[in-house]
Amino acid sequence: MVAGVRRRLAELLSGEPSPQQLNASLRHLAKWRAQVLENTLVQRSGETVLSGPFKGLKYAVRASEGSRNARLVGCYEASLHPVIEKIVAGNYKLVIDVGCAEGYYATGLAMRMPKARVLARDLDPKAREACAEMAAANGLAKRVEIGGAFTHADFDQCKGQKTVVFCDIEGAEAELLDPVAAPGLLKADILVEVHEGMRPGLVTTLAGRFAETHTITKYERRLNDSGLPDWTDTLGDLDRLLLMWEWRSTPTPWLWMKQKGKA
């Protein structure tokens, strides 16, 4: 592993380094350091989420994307924490998590919302396996229903029951979250990560589709260090930042789209 890191770093810094090369090199080294910190975090604080809306969730699987550190600390996507609490208190009967990855949200919400039916969907077989493992570790295997592709027609089940949709599908939200093709979406509240960096203008596009039927709030990224365990006080500032780093390289704002007229 060390040899591979060094070799890749040498490739990135060959010739006269450009700003892009320096950025790529910094990310490369930061990911390496983040892995070292993850080993320390697990050794000293275990594999249970330490704070945040899913405090107490057993998280002994690898993250499908990005670092596990922020999830274990409990500061992952900190700007969404108030929304998560509103969802937990919202008496939803159905939770649909499209792009569930290893199940952080699907399992976390199943833990917090014992009366809700939770559907976890992902195209990646390895992600589905990890989600199943996490659900089982938390005693929620029977409550987290795991599957693959989710289609426009599948949103029809939003009709007739209070539903919240989570969506994080790397830009494919442009095609999936179409209320013309999927009218069932008009009967759901929707929390979607918008991959604006991949598809510029997508925030405006999605907001425009639901502007007449939903109240829309945009949430940007922010950091919250309140969940860092006490032993991290001995670390330098960079290491503390890396424990909260989510590995994002482009803007990924979230839209919380709530049906108008709903309490």
C-alpha positions as CSV (number, residue, x, y, z in Angstrom):
1,M,0.0,0.0,0.0
2,V,2.7,2.5,1.0
3,A,4.7,1.8,-2.2
4,G,1.5,2.4,-4.3
5,V,0.8,5.7,-2.5
6,R,4.4,6.8,-3.1
7,R,4.3,5.8,-6.8
8,R,1.0,7.6,-7.4
9,L,2.3,10.7,-5.6
10,A,5.4,10.7,-7.8
11,E,3.2,10.5,-10.9
12,L,1.0,13.4,-9.7
13,L,4.0,15.6,-9.0
14,S,6.0,14.9,-12.1
15,G,7.3,17.9,-13.9
16,E,6.4,21.4,-12.8
17,P,3.4,21.0,-10.5
18,S,0.2,22.8,-11.6
19,P,-2.5,23.9,-9.2
20,Q,-4.5,20.9,-10.3
21,Q,-1.6,18.5,-9.7
22,L,-1.1,20.0,-6.2
23,N,-4.8,19.6,-5.4
24,A,-4.8,16.0,-6.6
25,S,-1.6,15.3,-4.6
26,L,-3.1,16.9,-1.4
27,R,-6.3,14.8,-1.8
28,H,-4.2,11.7,-2.4
29,L,-2.2,12.2,0.8
30,A,-5.2,13.3,2.8
31,K,-7.1,10.1,1.9
32,W,-4.1,8.1,3.1
33,R,-3.9,10.0,6.3
34,A,-7.7,9.7,6.8
35,Q,-7.4,5.9,6.6
36,V,-4.7,5.9,9.3
37,L,-7.0,8.1,11.4
38,E,-9.9,5.7,10.8
39,N,-7.9,2.9,12.2
40,T,-7.2,5.0,15.3
41,L,-10.8,6.1,15.6
42,V,-12.0,2.5,15.6
43,Q,-9.4,1.3,18.0
44,R,-10.1,4.1,20.5
45,S,-13.8,4.7,20.1
46,G,-15.2,1.6,18.5
47,E,-17.5,1.1,15.5
48,T,-20.6,2.7,16.9
49,V,-21.8,6.2,15.7
50,L,-20.7,8.6,18.5
51,S,-23.1,11.5,18.0
52,G,-25.7,13.1,15.8
53,P,-29.2,11.8,14.7
54,F,-28.0,8.2,14.5
55,K,-26.0,8.0,17.7
56,G,-25.6,4.4,18.8
57,L,-25.9,2.9,15.3
58,K,-23.5,0.0,14.9
59,Y,-21.3,0.8,11.8
60,A,-18.9,-2.1,11.3
61,V,-18.9,-2.0,7.5
62,R,-16.8,0.0,5.0
63,A,-18.3,3.1,3.5
64,S,-19.4,2.6,-0.1
65,E,-18.0,6.0,-0.9
66,G,-15.8,8.5,0.9
67,S,-14.4,8.2,4.4
68,R,-16.2,6.3,7.3
69,N,-14.7,8.8,9.8
70,A,-17.4,11.5,9.6
71,R,-20.1,8.9,9.8
72,L,-18.6,7.2,12.9
73,V,-18.1,10.6,14.5
74,G,-21.7,11.5,13.7
75,C,-20.9,14.7,11.9
76,Y,-21.6,13.4,8.4
77,E,-23.7,15.8,6.3
78,A,-24.1,18.0,9.5
79,S,-26.3,20.6,7.7
80,L,-29.0,17.9,7.3
81,H,-29.3,17.0,11.0
82,P,-32.2,19.4,11.7
83,V,-34.1,17.9,8.6
84,I,-33.4,14.4,9.8
85,E,-35.0,15.2,13.2
86,K,-38.0,16.7,11.4
87,I,-38.3,13.5,9.4
88,V,-38.0,11.3,12.5
89,A,-40.8,13.3,14.2
90,G,-42.9,13.4,11.0
91,N,-44.9,10.1,11.4
92,Y,-43.9,8.8,8.0
93,K,-45.3,5.4,7.1
94,L,-42.8,4.8,4.2
95,V,-39.2,5.7,3.8
96,I,-37.6,5.2,0.4
97,D,-33.8,5.5,0.2
98,V,-32.7,5.4,-3.4
99,G,-28.9,5.1,-3.6
100,C,-28.7,3.7,-0.1
101,A,-25.0,2.7,-0.4
102,E,-24.0,0.8,2.8
103,G,-27.2,1.9,4.6
104,Y,-26.2,4.8,6.8
105,Y,-29.5,6.5,6.3
106,A,-31.7,3.5,5.6
107,T,-30.6,1.7,8.8
108,G,-30.3,4.8,10.8
109,L,-33.9,5.9,10.0
110,A,-35.2,2.4,10.6
111,M,-33.6,2.6,14.1
112,R,-35.1,6.0,14.8
113,M,-38.5,5.3,13.1
114,P,-39.7,1.9,14.4
115,K,-43.2,2.2,12.9
116,A,-42.0,3.1,9.4
117,R,-41.4,0.7,6.5
118,V,-38.0,1.3,5.0
119,L,-37.0,0.5,1.4
120,A,-33.3,0.6,0.6
121,R,-32.3,0.6,-3.0
122,D,-29.0,0.6,-4.8
123,L,-27.7,-0.7,-8.1
124,D,-24.4,-1.8,-6.7
125,P,-24.5,-5.4,-5.4
126,K,-21.6,-4.7,-2.9
127,A,-23.5,-1.8,-1.5
128,R,-26.6,-3.9,-1.0
129,E,-24.5,-6.6,0.8
130,A,-23.0,-3.9,3.1
131,C,-26.5,-2.5,3.8
132,A,-27.8,-5.9,4.6
133,E,-24.8,-6.5,7.0
134,M,-25.4,-3.2,8.7
135,A,-29.1,-3.8,9.1
136,A,-28.5,-7.2,10.6
137,A,-25.9,-5.9,13.0
138,N,-28.5,-3.5,14.3
139,G,-31.2,-6.0,14.6
140,L,-33.1,-4.4,11.7
141,A,-32.8,-7.1,9.0
142,K,-36.5,-7.6,8.8
143,R,-37.3,-3.9,8.6
144,V,-34.8,-2.7,6.0
145,E,-36.1,-4.0,2.6
146,I,-33.1,-4.1,0.3
147,G,-33.3,-4.1,-3.5
148,G,-31.8,-2.9,-6.8
149,A,-33.2,-0.5,-9.4
150,F,-36.0,1.8,-8.5
151,T,-38.2,3.0,-11.4
152,H,-40.7,5.8,-12.0
153,A,-43.6,3.4,-11.6
154,D,-42.3,2.3,-8.2
155,F,-43.1,5.8,-6.8
156,D,-46.8,5.0,-7.2
157,Q,-46.6,3.5,-3.7
158,C,-46.1,7.0,-2.3
159,K,-49.8,7.6,-2.9
160,G,-52.1,6.9,0.0
161,Q,-49.4,6.9,2.7
162,K,-47.2,9.5,4.2
163,T,-43.8,9.0,2.4
164,V,-40.3,10.6,2.5
165,V,-37.9,9.9,-0.3
166,F,-34.1,10.1,0.1
167,C,-32.2,10.3,-3.1
168,D,-28.4,10.2,-3.6
169,I,-27.6,8.7,-7.0
170,E,-24.6,10.6,-8.4
171,G,-26.4,12.9,-10.9
172,A,-29.0,10.4,-12.1
173,E,-31.5,12.3,-9.9
174,A,-32.0,14.5,-13.1
175,E,-33.8,11.5,-14.7
176,L,-35.4,9.8,-11.8
177,L,-37.0,12.7,-10.0
178,D,-39.3,13.6,-12.8
179,P,-42.9,14.2,-11.6
180,V,-44.3,13.9,-15.1
181,A,-42.9,10.4,-15.5
182,A,-43.3,9.6,-11.8
183,P,-46.5,11.4,-10.6
184,G,-46.2,9.5,-7.3
185,L,-43.4,11.9,-6.4
186,L,-46.0,14.6,-6.0
187,K,-47.4,12.7,-3.0
188,A,-44.0,12.5,-1.2
189,D,-41.6,14.7,0.7
190,I,-38.2,14.5,-1.0
191,L,-34.6,15.0,0.3
192,V,-32.2,14.9,-2.6
193,E,-28.4,15.4,-2.9
194,V,-28.0,17.4,-6.1
195,H,-24.7,16.7,-7.9
196,E,-24.4,20.2,-9.2
197,G,-20.7,19.8,-9.9
198,M,-21.4,17.0,-12.3
199,R,-24.4,18.6,-13.9
200,P,-24.4,22.4,-13.6
201,G,-27.9,23.9,-13.4
202,L,-29.4,20.8,-11.8
203,V,-30.5,22.6,-8.6
204,T,-32.5,25.0,-10.7
205,T,-34.0,22.2,-12.8
206,L,-35.1,20.1,-9.9
207,A,-36.5,23.0,-7.9
208,G,-38.4,24.1,-10.9
209,R,-40.1,20.8,-11.3
210,F,-41.5,20.8,-7.8
211,A,-42.0,24.6,-7.2
212,E,-45.7,24.5,-7.5
213,T,-46.3,21.5,-5.3
214,H,-43.5,21.7,-2.7
215,T,-41.9,24.1,-0.4
216,I,-38.2,23.9,-1.2
217,T,-35.2,24.6,1.1
218,K,-31.6,24.3,0.0
219,Y,-28.9,23.1,2.4
220,E,-25.2,23.6,1.7
221,R,-22.3,21.9,3.3
222,R,-21.0,22.7,6.8
223,L,-18.8,21.2,9.5
224,N,-19.7,20.4,13.0
225,D,-16.9,19.3,15.4
226,S,-19.1,18.9,18.5
227,G,-19.1,15.1,18.1
228,L,-15.4,14.6,18.1
229,P,-14.3,12.4,21.0
230,D,-12.3,14.0,23.8
231,W,-9.1,12.1,22.9
232,T,-8.9,14.1,19.6
233,D,-8.1,17.2,21.6
234,T,-4.5,16.0,21.5
235,L,-4.5,15.9,17.6
236,G,-3.4,18.7,15.3
237,D,-6.0,20.8,13.5
238,L,-5.5,19.0,10.2
239,D,-6.1,15.6,11.7
240,R,-9.3,16.9,13.4
241,L,-10.4,18.3,10.0
242,L,-9.7,15.0,8.3
243,L,-11.9,13.2,10.8
244,M,-14.8,15.3,9.6
245,W,-13.8,15.3,5.9
246,E,-16.3,13.7,3.5
247,W,-14.0,13.5,0.5
248,R,-16.2,15.8,-1.6
249,S,-14.5,17.5,-4.5
250,T,-17.5,19.4,-6.0
251,P,-20.5,21.2,-4.6
252,T,-23.3,18.8,-3.5
253,P,-26.1,20.8,-2.0
254,W,-29.3,19.2,-0.8
255,L,-32.9,20.1,-1.6
256,W,-35.6,19.5,1.0
257,M,-38.8,19.5,-0.9
258,K,-41.9,19.2,1.3
259,Q,-45.4,19.1,0.0
260,K,-47.3,22.4,0.4
261,G,-50.1,22.4,2.8
262,K,-48.6,19.6,5.0
263,A,-47.8,20.2,8.6
